[in-house]
Amino acid sequence: MECIIEKIKSDYGVVIPMSLIDALGIRIGEEVKMKVVNKELIVTRNIDPIKNIRGLIKLDKETTNQVIHSPEFEPV
């Protein structure tokens, strides 16, 4: 991967170039995690496993209410 240099803007923002966005597989609206390791900024996708499976299982309204109101249900 090529090294890309960007300037820090006056509001402390920085633009992540599209080539890096594509390389990370990030889509519009997704969150990223940022951390500093050995004075380097590490940016990774914030993968939420619940969001990844949301919508795969379709339940009718009655079954959904039974699941939500069951004693085993623990909201995330």
C-alpha positions in Angstrom: 0.0 0.0 0.0 1.3 3.4 -0.8 2.0 6.0 1.8 -0.3 9.0 1.7 0.4 12.3 3.4 -2.4 14.6 4.5 -2.3 17.9 6.3 -4.3 18.5 9.6 -7.0 21.1 8.9 -7.7 24.1 11.2 -10.5 22.2 12.9 -8.0 19.3 13.6 -9.8 17.2 11.0 -8.0 15.0 8.4 -9.4 13.5 5.2 -9.0 9.8 4.8 -8.3 9.2 1.1 -10.7 7.0 -0.9 -8.0 4.5 -1.7 -7.5 3.8 2.0 -11.3 3.7 2.7 -11.6 1.1 -0.1 -8.7 -0.9 1.3 -10.3 -1.0 4.7 -13.7 -1.9 3.3 -15.4 1.0 5.1 -18.8 2.2 3.9 -20.5 5.5 4.4 -22.1 5.8 7.8 -19.9 3.1 9.4 -17.8 3.8 12.5 -14.1 3.4 12.7 -11.9 2.8 15.8 -8.8 5.0 16.2 -6.0 4.4 18.7 -2.4 5.4 19.1 0.2 2.7 19.3 3.9 3.7 19.6 3.0 7.3 18.4 1.2 5.9 15.3 -2.5 6.4 14.6 -4.2 3.0 13.9 -7.6 3.2 12.2 -9.8 0.1 11.9 -13.4 -0.7 11.1 -15.6 -0.9 14.1 -17.4 -4.1 13.4 -20.6 -4.7 15.3 -21.6 -8.4 15.0 -25.2 -7.6 15.9 -25.5 -5.0 13.1 -24.0 -7.6 10.7 -26.7 -10.1 11.4 -29.6 -7.7 11.9 -32.3 -8.4 9.3 -31.3 -12.0 8.6 -34.0 -13.5 10.8 -37.6 -12.5 10.2 -40.0 -13.0 13.1 -43.7 -12.1 13.2 -44.8 -9.5 15.7 -46.1 -12.0 18.3 -42.9 -14.1 18.3 -40.8 -10.9 18.5 -42.7 -9.8 21.6 -42.4 -13.2 23.2 -38.6 -13.1 22.7 -38.2 -9.6 24.0 -40.3 -10.3 27.1 -38.8 -13.6 27.9 -36.6 -13.8 31.0 -33.6 -15.0 29.0 -33.6 -11.8 26.8 -30.8 -9.4 27.6 -30.7 -6.2 25.5 -27.3 -5.2 24.2 
